[in-house]
Amino acid sequence: MGTLLKPTHSDLPAAPEPHQRPDPMPDPNHADCRGVASVLSRVGDKWSVFVIMMLSDGPKRFNELKRMINGISQRMLTLTLRGLERDGLVTRTIFPTIPPRVDYELTDLGRGLQQPVKALGEWAIAHQAQIAAARTHFDERNGA
């Protein structure tokens, strides 16, 4: 006989009574958290970090970036560059040649990220072995 599938948690919360107040307004001291989180998600993802590092010494063409960033797909590089351009960190310049030449370059805002990104990359390189050992130790303790 097959397995009988039935929901086990079908209780839904009751609708609030009319006299109950809605949730309070968010704390204005934390209003910028969502904005900061979106910026950090852009500049903190690995491909954005690599692109910023590769553009730190000047403009590059798309295929040049693709060759320099091992493992990135054409689609992911395109999405990353568009996101960085949208956030004002990278500019895209099209030169009217045949075939057209497109260069990507850090903006002043993007150049401001060079130092923190470089420091983060250097920290990650310097601590790879310690992090790998910590992961192994954690996995052994937790039966993973």
C-alpha positions as CSV (number, residue, x, y, z in Angstrom):
1,M,0.0,0.0,0.0
2,G,1.3,3.5,-0.8
3,T,2.1,6.2,1.6
4,L,-0.8,8.3,2.8
5,L,0.0,12.0,2.5
6,K,-2.0,14.3,4.6
7,P,-1.2,17.7,6.1
8,T,-0.2,17.6,9.7
9,H,-0.1,21.3,10.5
10,S,-3.2,22.7,9.0
11,D,-4.1,25.1,11.8
12,L,-4.1,28.7,10.6
13,P,-3.8,31.6,12.9
14,A,-7.1,33.4,13.6
15,A,-7.7,36.7,12.0
16,P,-7.0,39.6,14.4
17,E,-10.0,40.9,16.3
18,P,-11.2,44.3,15.1
19,H,-10.2,45.9,18.4
20,Q,-6.6,44.6,18.2
21,R,-4.0,47.1,17.0
22,P,-1.8,46.4,14.0
23,D,1.9,45.8,14.4
24,P,3.8,48.9,15.5
25,M,5.7,51.0,13.1
26,P,9.3,49.8,12.4
27,D,11.9,51.5,14.6
28,P,13.2,54.5,12.6
29,N,16.7,53.7,13.9
30,H,16.7,50.5,11.7
31,A,14.9,52.0,8.7
32,D,18.1,51.9,6.6
33,C,18.8,48.1,7.2
34,R,17.1,47.0,4.1
35,G,19.0,49.5,2.0
36,V,22.3,48.5,3.5
37,A,21.5,44.8,3.1
38,S,20.9,45.3,-0.7
39,V,24.2,47.2,-1.1
40,L,26.1,44.5,0.9
41,S,24.5,41.8,-1.2
42,R,25.8,43.4,-4.4
43,V,29.3,44.3,-3.3
44,G,29.7,41.2,-1.1
45,D,28.9,38.5,-3.7
46,K,32.0,36.7,-5.0
47,W,31.6,37.7,-8.6
48,S,31.3,41.4,-7.8
49,V,34.3,41.2,-5.7
50,F,36.3,39.6,-8.5
51,V,35.1,42.1,-11.1
52,I,36.0,45.0,-8.8
53,M,39.4,43.5,-8.2
54,M,40.0,43.0,-11.9
55,L,38.9,46.5,-12.8
56,S,41.1,48.1,-10.1
57,D,44.0,48.7,-12.5
58,G,41.9,50.2,-15.3
59,P,39.2,49.5,-17.9
60,K,38.8,46.1,-19.3
61,R,36.7,44.5,-22.1
62,F,34.1,41.9,-21.4
63,N,36.1,38.9,-22.8
64,E,39.2,40.1,-21.0
65,L,37.3,40.1,-17.7
66,K,35.9,36.6,-18.5
67,R,39.4,35.2,-19.1
68,M,40.7,36.8,-15.9
69,I,37.9,35.5,-13.7
70,N,38.2,31.8,-13.6
71,G,34.9,29.9,-13.5
72,I,32.5,32.8,-14.3
73,S,30.0,32.1,-17.0
74,Q,29.2,34.7,-19.7
75,R,25.7,35.1,-18.3
76,M,26.9,35.6,-14.7
77,L,29.5,38.1,-15.8
78,T,26.8,40.0,-17.8
79,L,24.4,40.0,-14.8
80,T,27.2,41.1,-12.4
81,L,28.4,43.9,-14.7
82,R,24.8,45.1,-15.1
83,G,24.2,45.1,-11.4
84,L,27.4,47.0,-10.7
85,E,26.5,49.5,-13.4
86,R,23.0,49.9,-12.0
87,D,24.5,50.6,-8.5
88,G,26.8,53.2,-10.0
89,L,30.0,51.2,-9.4
90,V,31.0,50.5,-13.0
91,T,30.6,52.4,-16.2
92,R,30.1,50.8,-19.6
93,T,31.6,52.7,-22.6
94,I,30.8,51.8,-26.2
95,F,33.3,52.9,-28.8
96,P,32.0,53.3,-32.3
97,T,34.4,51.0,-34.0
98,I,33.7,47.9,-36.2
99,P,33.1,45.7,-34.4
100,P,32.0,47.9,-31.5
101,R,34.3,47.9,-28.6
102,V,32.9,48.0,-25.0
103,D,35.0,48.8,-22.0
104,Y,34.0,48.5,-18.3
105,E,35.6,50.7,-15.7
106,L,35.1,51.5,-12.1
107,T,33.5,54.8,-11.3
108,D,34.7,57.0,-8.5
109,L,32.2,55.3,-6.2
110,G,33.5,51.9,-7.4
111,R,37.1,52.9,-6.8
112,G,36.2,53.7,-3.3
113,L,35.5,49.9,-2.9
114,Q,39.0,48.9,-4.0
115,Q,40.6,49.1,-0.6
116,P,37.9,47.2,1.4
117,V,37.6,44.5,-1.3
118,K,41.3,44.1,-1.5
119,A,41.5,43.8,2.3
120,L,38.7,41.2,2.3
121,G,40.4,39.2,-0.5
122,E,43.7,39.2,1.3
123,W,42.1,38.2,4.6
124,A,40.3,35.3,2.9
125,I,43.6,34.1,1.3
126,A,45.5,34.4,4.5
127,H,42.9,32.5,6.5
128,Q,41.8,29.7,4.1
129,A,43.6,27.0,6.0
130,Q,42.2,28.0,9.4
131,I,38.7,28.2,8.0
132,A,39.0,24.8,6.3
133,A,40.2,23.3,9.6
134,A,37.3,24.9,11.5
135,R,34.8,23.5,9.0
136,T,36.3,20.0,9.3
137,H,36.3,20.2,13.1
138,F,32.6,21.4,13.0
139,D,31.5,18.7,10.6
140,E,33.2,16.0,12.7
141,R,31.5,17.3,15.9
142,N,28.1,17.4,14.2
143,G,28.3,14.2,12.2
144,A,28.1,15.8,8.8
